[in-house]
Each structure stands twice: as structure tokens, then as C-alpha cells.
Amino acid sequence: MARQMDEVVVVNDLAKKYGETVALAGLSLSAKKGEVLGVAGPNGAGKTTLVKILVGVTLRDSGDVRVFGWDPSTEGLRIRKSISIVHQRGGMDPFLTAWDNFGIYLRLRGLDVKRGLARARALSERFGINDLLHRPLVTLSGGESRKVQLVRVFLHDSPRLLIMDEPTVGLDPASRRVLWDHVRYIATSLGTTILWTTHDLHEMESVSDRIAVIRKGRCLALGTVNELSELVFGRVVEVHGEIPDSCRSVLDKVPGVNVLSITPCSAVLVVEPGQEVVPLITEILVQNGCRIDSLTRRTFSLEEAFLQLTEEGD
């Protein structure tokens, strides 16, 4: 029971088709309270359909979905009152000013207008858009409009869940830093769960607690960056010292170990997922006359893991 209460979003075997087009094909994932969960996948992977089902604007064909323990197909309005969303289309009136859009948003959400506008002023200062607040949105650049949208979504004092679709598109580096500082604050201090999508894998790697890799409507993998890397590739072991040629033939016989290269002063090995053979590697090297100056382990990058996973999904 405690585990279920800790999980804000739970998706099991979710399926959805549009005519003959399969959008989701047995997708499963979960997001915990206060967690930043990144959802990575190429265009057409099913990310947008997943979001629509989570907020109750699209009905699933089969599977089970719970947000705060509620079923979006029957309690979508209740869910939407407890979340905030950043989506690519914006959802604001382009012919009104940013300030007017803030006021409308606060009233529609039933939030304290005076308190919310004071919050808007402070957030606008941080995003550097105070001088744009009284201009119609249609006159703003794409990056400026995105900053206005982010300020608006953060007017909600303490959303239980924040869903962001490509939130950093059009943002300069300083604004990205402001965004992620605020996201980390509400996740850590307020317990807000963050579910976000992006094509920027470097950013996802640096920001997310866990990452779900989606391809053709399925979740291929879910875990931390290190867990995903080890799932796909295992772990790289680099040895430096004096390494006799005879070590290669011995290491080639160790189950779960692939020898990438050996020189008189270094060896690069890949340990397959689920294998813990580093002590055995060390023992073999020493027994065969190797002097080990250093032995390090590292994982592959998220981008390498992502490309491998999505290629395997084809």
C-alpha cells in the first residue's frame, strides 16, 4: 500500500489505436512523488497520446492508468484540477497581453488572483520578461512566448503533477537554468512530480531522476541513466599498467567479458549487463603477470543507450 501511495502515475499495459494506426502497444511505466521523470522517444513514439490519456482528454482502448489513484477516463476533470501542463501549442490567447493571460488563467483555475499576479511578477523578473508583460503575445518571439507560458504554468502554487512537453524549445541557456532550478525546487520542496518530454538527451541526462525510453508505443526501458546504460551495454572496465600479450587469450575465455583492446600498457573491456566479474578480471590479470596501476569503471552515455534501444525496437 505504501508503494502505491508513493506512485503518482501508474500505467500498466496501456494500448490505444487510431483506426489502423497503433499509438500505444502495451506501454507500462510509473512516476513517484517528487520525481523528475523524463520520457524520451522519436516522433510518433506515443508520447503525446500518453499525455492525453493521463489527463483524461483521450480514452484508452485497454490497460490500466491511475493518476493520484484516480482513473483519468472517469475522473479526468478532478485530475486536471491538480496538475499543470506545458505543451507546445501554448494554450493562450495570442491577441491578449501576457498579463491578461495570467489573470484569465488564475481565475479559470480558481487560484488567488492577487497572490498569483504577485507570483507572476517575481517569476517574470527571473525569466527576464518584465518589459514584455503588457504586449500582445502575437508580437513576441517564439522564445519570449515560451517564457510567458512557463511563468503562467508556475502560477499554480503547488501542483501535484507537472507535465511538460518540450519545455525548453526556444529558450536561451540562462532561461533554461531558471526553469530547471524552479523545477528542482518544486520537486524537492513541494513534492511535485515532473513528467517531461524532450529530444535533447544531454539535458534529459542532467535533469531527470529516471528516464523512460519509448518506441512504437512501448516502454523499452525505464531507469536511471546508469541503469539504462548498463541494461544496454554493460559497463566499461579500463585497466592501465603493464599488461602482457598473454592476458588477451585468458580474458577472452571469461563469460560476460568482451575484450575491446589490449596494448602493453592498457586494456579496455566491456562487462555484459548483469555480470559482476571485476574481481575475477583483477585476479586473472595479476596471475598472468600484469601490474595494475589503475582500474576504472564507467557507463556509456544516455545518447548511446537511447540509440541502441530505439534501433533494437525497429
TIGU-943478 format. One record per residue (C-alpha): y, x, z. Coordinates in pm, whole numbers. Layout:
BEGIN
<py: Y	px: X	pz: Z> $
...
//
This chain:
BEGIN
<py: 0	px: 0	pz: 0> $
<py: 246	px: 281	pz: 84> $
<py: 182	px: 439	pz: -252> $
<py: 258	px: 112	pz: -436> $
<py: 582	px: 63	pz: -243> $
<py: 691	px: 416	pz: -337> $
<py: 643	px: 344	pz: -708> $
<py: 943	px: 168	pz: -857> $
<py: 800	px: 139	pz: -1208> $
<py: 427	px: 94	pz: -1275> $
<py: 294	px: 47	pz: -1629> $
<py: -78	px: 9	pz: -1697> $
<py: -243	px: -17	pz: -2040> $
<py: 70	px: -171	pz: -2197> $
<py: 36	px: -299	pz: -2555> $
<py: 287	px: -452	pz: -2796> $
<py: 278	px: -524	pz: -3170> $
<py: 549	px: -645	pz: -3406> $
<py: 347	px: -811	pz: -3680> $
<py: 112	px: -540	pz: -3801> $
<py: 321	px: -260	pz: -3652> $
<py: 185	px: -118	pz: -3326> $
<py: 471	px: -23	pz: -3093> $
<py: 271	px: 36	pz: -2775> $
<py: -103	px: 102	pz: -2766> $
<py: -230	px: 118	pz: -2409> $
<py: 61	px: 308	pz: -2254> $
<py: 44	px: 390	pz: -1883> $
<py: 298	px: 567	pz: -1661> $
<py: 480	px: 534	pz: -1329> $
<py: 810	px: 637	pz: -1170> $
<py: 865	px: 688	pz: -798> $
<py: 1162	px: 608	pz: -579> $
<py: 1433	px: 874	pz: -614> $
<py: 1254	px: 1043	pz: -905> $
<py: 1412	px: 1157	pz: -1231> $
<py: 1150	px: 1072	pz: -1494> $
<py: 1212	px: 1198	pz: -1847> $
<py: 1047	px: 1019	pz: -2139> $
<py: 1005	px: 1243	pz: -2443> $
<py: 880	px: 1138	pz: -2782> $
<py: 970	px: 1138	pz: -3150> $
<py: 1141	px: 843	pz: -3318> $
<py: 905	px: 547	pz: -3332> $
<py: 704	px: 664	pz: -3031> $
<py: 765	px: 337	pz: -2843> $
<py: 1040	px: 441	pz: -2600> $
<py: 1282	px: 160	pz: -2688> $
<py: 1009	px: -105	pz: -2676> $
<py: 905	px: 24	pz: -2335> $
<py: 1261	px: -12	pz: -2203> $
<py: 1295	px: -365	pz: -2343> $
<py: 974	px: -472	pz: -2173> $
<py: 1075	px: -310	pz: -1843> $
<py: 1399	px: -511	pz: -1829> $
<py: 1237	px: -835	pz: -1943> $
<py: 1404	px: -887	pz: -2281> $
<py: 1079	px: -835	pz: -2475> $
<py: 742	px: -978	pz: -2374> $
<py: 431	px: -760	pz: -2375> $
<py: 112	px: -859	pz: -2555> $
<py: -121	px: -723	pz: -2287> $
<py: -138	px: -483	pz: -1995> $
<py: 41	px: -493	pz: -1663> $
<py: 401	px: -399	pz: -1581> $
<py: 577	px: -401	pz: -1244> $
<py: 936	px: -306	pz: -1162> $
<py: 1007	px: -314	pz: -786> $
<py: 676	px: -502	pz: -770> $
<py: 811	px: -779	pz: -995> $
<py: 675	px: -886	pz: -1333> $
<py: 951	px: -848	pz: -1597> $
<py: 806	px: -1132	pz: -1807> $
<py: 878	px: -1384	pz: -1530> $
<py: 1143	px: -1210	pz: -1316> $
<py: 1348	px: -1024	pz: -1575> $
<py: 1682	px: -1159	pz: -1451> $
<py: 1602	px: -1052	pz: -1096> $
<py: 1517	px: -703	pz: -1221> $
<py: 1831	px: -673	pz: -1434> $
<py: 2049	px: -751	pz: -1133> $
<py: 1905	px: -447	pz: -955> $
<py: 1933	px: -191	pz: -1234> $
<py: 2192	px: -19	pz: -1453> $
<py: 2139	px: 77	pz: -1818> $
<py: 2298	px: 331	pz: -2052> $
<py: 2199	px: 253	pz: -2409> $
<py: 2313	px: 390	pz: -2743> $
<py: 2486	px: 75	pz: -2865> $
<py: 2726	px: 73	pz: -2571> $
<py: 2742	px: -298	pz: -2490> $
<py: 3123	px: -303	pz: -2450> $
<py: 3398	px: -490	pz: -2636> $
<py: 3548	px: -231	pz: -2874> $
<py: 3878	px: -419	pz: -2903> $
<py: 3945	px: -416	pz: -2528> $
<py: 4057	px: -117	pz: -2326> $
<py: 3818	px: 81	pz: -2109> $
<py: 3994	px: -57	pz: -1802> $
<py: 3947	px: -417	pz: -1919> $
<py: 3580	px: -349	pz: -1993> $
<py: 3536	px: -212	pz: -1641> $
<py: 3684	px: -529	pz: -1490> $
<py: 3462	px: -755	pz: -1701> $
<py: 3153	px: -555	pz: -1608> $
<py: 3230	px: -573	pz: -1236> $
<py: 3283	px: -948	pz: -1246> $
<py: 2972	px: -1015	pz: -1453> $
<py: 2761	px: -808	pz: -1214> $
<py: 2911	px: -979	pz: -909> $
<py: 3042	px: -649	pz: -773> $
<py: 3357	px: -597	pz: -564> $
<py: 3632	px: -561	pz: -827> $
<py: 3887	px: -376	pz: -614> $
<py: 3631	px: -129	pz: -486> $
<py: 3477	px: -92	pz: -831> $
<py: 3807	px: -15	pz: -1004> $
<py: 3888	px: 247	pz: -741> $
<py: 3550	px: 398	pz: -816> $
<py: 3627	px: 381	pz: -1190> $
<py: 3948	px: 576	pz: -1137> $
<py: 3767	px: 851	pz: -945> $
<py: 3482	px: 875	pz: -1197> $
<py: 3725	px: 876	pz: -1491> $
<py: 3901	px: 1171	pz: -1332> $
<py: 3571	px: 1359	pz: -1311> $
<py: 3485	px: 1283	pz: -1675> $
<py: 3837	px: 1369	pz: -1789> $
<py: 3926	px: 1030	pz: -1942> $
<py: 4205	px: 903	pz: -1715> $
<py: 4453	px: 915	pz: -2002> $
<py: 4222	px: 702	pz: -2221> $
<py: 4169	px: 408	pz: -1988> $
<py: 4434	px: 183	pz: -2144> $
<py: 4344	px: 247	pz: -2507> $
<py: 4117	px: 9	pz: -2704> $
<py: 3767	px: 154	pz: -2731> $
<py: 3783	px: 129	pz: -3109> $
<py: 4043	px: 409	pz: -3108> $
<py: 3823	px: 651	pz: -2913> $
<py: 3586	px: 915	pz: -3049> $
<py: 3212	px: 886	pz: -3004> $
<py: 3211	px: 1134	pz: -2716> $
<py: 3503	px: 959	pz: -2544> $
<py: 3332	px: 621	pz: -2578> $
<py: 3014	px: 763	pz: -2426> $
<py: 3212	px: 889	pz: -2124> $
<py: 3362	px: 541	pz: -2078> $
<py: 3014	px: 392	pz: -2094> $
<py: 2884	px: 633	pz: -1831> $
<py: 3174	px: 557	pz: -1598> $
<py: 3105	px: 185	pz: -1639> $
<py: 2735	px: 212	pz: -1559> $
<py: 2811	px: 417	pz: -1245> $
<py: 3040	px: 143	pz: -1109> $
<py: 2728	px: -10	pz: -957> $
<py: 2730	px: 130	pz: -603> $
<py: 2358	px: 177	pz: -560> $
<py: 2133	px: 64	pz: -845> $
<py: 1766	px: 84	pz: -754> $
<py: 1681	px: 192	pz: -1107> $
<py: 1897	px: 360	pz: -1373> $
<py: 1766	px: 362	pz: -1731> $
<py: 1944	px: 593	pz: -1976> $
<py: 1874	px: 615	pz: -2350> $
<py: 2000	px: 946	pz: -2494> $
<py: 2284	px: 960	pz: -2237> $
<py: 2426	px: 1298	pz: -2339> $
<py: 2481	px: 1226	pz: -2709> $
<py: 2839	px: 1327	pz: -2791> $
<py: 2909	px: 1484	pz: -2451> $
<py: 3063	px: 1828	pz: -2408> $
<py: 2895	px: 2076	pz: -2168> $
<py: 3140	px: 2003	pz: -1883> $
<py: 3077	px: 1628	pz: -1905> $
<py: 2702	px: 1685	pz: -1915> $
<py: 2731	px: 1880	pz: -1592> $
<py: 2930	px: 1596	pz: -1432> $
<py: 2669	px: 1346	pz: -1549> $
<py: 2372	px: 1536	pz: -1410> $
<py: 2548	px: 1618	pz: -1083> $
<py: 2607	px: 1246	pz: -1032> $
<py: 2253	px: 1154	pz: -1137> $
<py: 2110	px: 1403	pz: -891> $
<py: 2339	px: 1266	pz: -619> $
<py: 2231	px: 903	pz: -661> $
<py: 1864	px: 1002	pz: -692> $
<py: 1866	px: 1226	pz: -384> $
<py: 2118	px: 1049	pz: -159> $
<py: 2074	px: 685	pz: -261> $
<py: 1708	px: 689	pz: -366> $
<py: 1788	px: 563	pz: -716> $
<py: 1505	px: 609	pz: -965> $
<py: 1615	px: 752	pz: -1301> $
<py: 1422	px: 688	pz: -1622> $
<py: 1579	px: 854	pz: -1925> $
<py: 1504	px: 949	pz: -2283> $
<py: 1629	px: 1238	pz: -2495> $
<py: 1542	px: 1465	pz: -2786> $
<py: 1692	px: 1764	pz: -2600> $
<py: 1380	px: 1917	pz: -2447> $
<py: 1570	px: 2205	pz: -2287> $
<py: 1786	px: 1957	pz: -2097> $
<py: 1487	px: 1742	pz: -2004> $
<py: 1310	px: 2051	pz: -1870> $
<py: 1604	px: 2143	pz: -1646> $
<py: 1682	px: 1793	pz: -1516> $
<py: 1360	px: 1591	pz: -1482> $
<py: 1122	px: 1591	pz: -1188> $
<py: 841	px: 1477	pz: -1417> $
<py: 812	px: 1416	pz: -1790> $
<py: 611	px: 1160	pz: -1985> $
<py: 523	px: 1263	pz: -2341> $
<py: 485	px: 955	pz: -2563> $
<py: 343	px: 943	pz: -2914> $
<py: 247	px: 638	pz: -3123> $
<py: 271	px: 403	pz: -2828> $
<py: 60	px: 609	pz: -2589> $
<py: 147	px: 836	pz: -2299> $
<py: -22	px: 1161	pz: -2393> $
<py: 66	px: 1340	pz: -2069> $
<py: 267	px: 1288	pz: -1751> $
<py: 360	px: 1561	pz: -1506> $
<py: 597	px: 1841	pz: -1417> $
<py: 688	px: 2100	pz: -1679> $
<py: 435	px: 2345	pz: -1534> $
<py: 164	px: 2077	pz: -1523> $
<py: 224	px: 1983	pz: -1887> $
<py: 223	px: 2347	pz: -1995> $
<py: -100	px: 2420	pz: -1811> $
<py: -257	px: 2099	pz: -1941> $
<py: -198	px: 2209	pz: -2299> $
<py: -219	px: 2586	pz: -2293> $
<py: -332	px: 2703	pz: -1954> $
<py: -146	px: 2996	pz: -1802> $
<py: -47	px: 3332	pz: -1946> $
<py: -150	px: 3639	pz: -1748> $
<py: 28	px: 3966	pz: -1827> $
<py: -111	px: 4292	pz: -1691> $
<py: 73	px: 4625	pz: -1700> $
<py: -74	px: 4965	pz: -1611> $
<py: -340	px: 5194	pz: -1759> $
<py: -595	px: 4982	pz: -1946> $
<py: -900	px: 5143	pz: -2116> $
<py: -1017	px: 5004	pz: -2452> $
<py: -1348	px: 4907	pz: -2293> $
<py: -1177	px: 4629	pz: -2096> $
<py: -1139	px: 4406	pz: -2404> $
<py: -1512	px: 4360	pz: -2465> $
<py: -1569	px: 4279	pz: -2097> $
<py: -1280	px: 4031	pz: -2074> $
<py: -1392	px: 3858	pz: -2394> $
<py: -1707	px: 3751	pz: -2210> $
<py: -1523	px: 3580	pz: -1921> $
<py: -1542	px: 3198	pz: -1959> $
<py: -1200	px: 3034	pz: -1985> $
<py: -1017	px: 3356	pz: -2079> $
<py: -874	px: 3435	pz: -2423> $
<py: -752	px: 3789	pz: -2491> $
<py: -430	px: 3780	pz: -2694> $
<py: -366	px: 4153	pz: -2698> $
<py: -458	px: 4477	pz: -2524> $
<py: -279	px: 4812	pz: -2551> $
<py: -325	px: 5128	pz: -2342> $
<py: -51	px: 5005	pz: -2108> $
<py: -68	px: 4623	pz: -2116> $
<py: -289	px: 4319	pz: -2165> $
<py: -190	px: 3959	pz: -2241> $
<py: -445	px: 3690	pz: -2161> $
<py: -447	px: 3309	pz: -2167> $
<py: -640	px: 3131	pz: -1893> $
<py: -754	px: 2788	pz: -2012> $
<py: -648	px: 2470	pz: -1825> $
<py: -836	px: 2411	pz: -1502> $
<py: -962	px: 2769	pz: -1474> $
<py: -877	px: 2993	pz: -1177> $
<py: -1017	px: 3329	pz: -1278> $
<py: -731	px: 3567	pz: -1199> $
<py: -920	px: 3727	pz: -905> $
<py: -1218	px: 3781	pz: -1137> $
<py: -992	px: 3933	pz: -1405> $
<py: -844	px: 4171	pz: -1149> $
<py: -1189	px: 4272	pz: -1026> $
<py: -1318	px: 4335	pz: -1381> $
<py: -1016	px: 4547	pz: -1474> $
<py: -1044	px: 4763	pz: -1163> $
<py: -1421	px: 4807	pz: -1204> $
<py: -1364	px: 4927	pz: -1562> $
<py: -1117	px: 5196	pz: -1467> $
<py: -791	px: 5006	pz: -1506> $
<py: -492	px: 5099	pz: -1291> $
<py: -288	px: 4783	pz: -1236> $
<py: 84	px: 4839	pz: -1184> $
<py: 175	px: 4470	pz: -1210> $
<py: 11	px: 4135	pz: -1281> $
<py: 225	px: 3829	pz: -1355> $
<py: 150	px: 3469	pz: -1445> $
<py: 372	px: 3230	pz: -1637> $
<py: 352	px: 2898	pz: -1823> $
<py: 455	px: 2807	pz: -2174> $
<py: 783	px: 2623	pz: -2237> $
<py: 819	px: 2245	pz: -2246> $
<py: 903	px: 2261	pz: -2615> $
<py: 578	px: 2448	pz: -2690> $
<py: 380	px: 2195	pz: -2485> $
<py: 559	px: 1897	pz: -2643> $
<py: 496	px: 2018	pz: -2998> $
<py: 131	px: 2085	pz: -2924> $
<py: 79	px: 1743	pz: -2761> $
<py: 252	px: 1546	pz: -3036> $
<py: 73	px: 1738	pz: -3311> $
<py: -260	px: 1665	pz: -3145> $
<py: -161	px: 1298	pz: -3131> $
<py: -142	px: 1274	pz: -3514> $
//
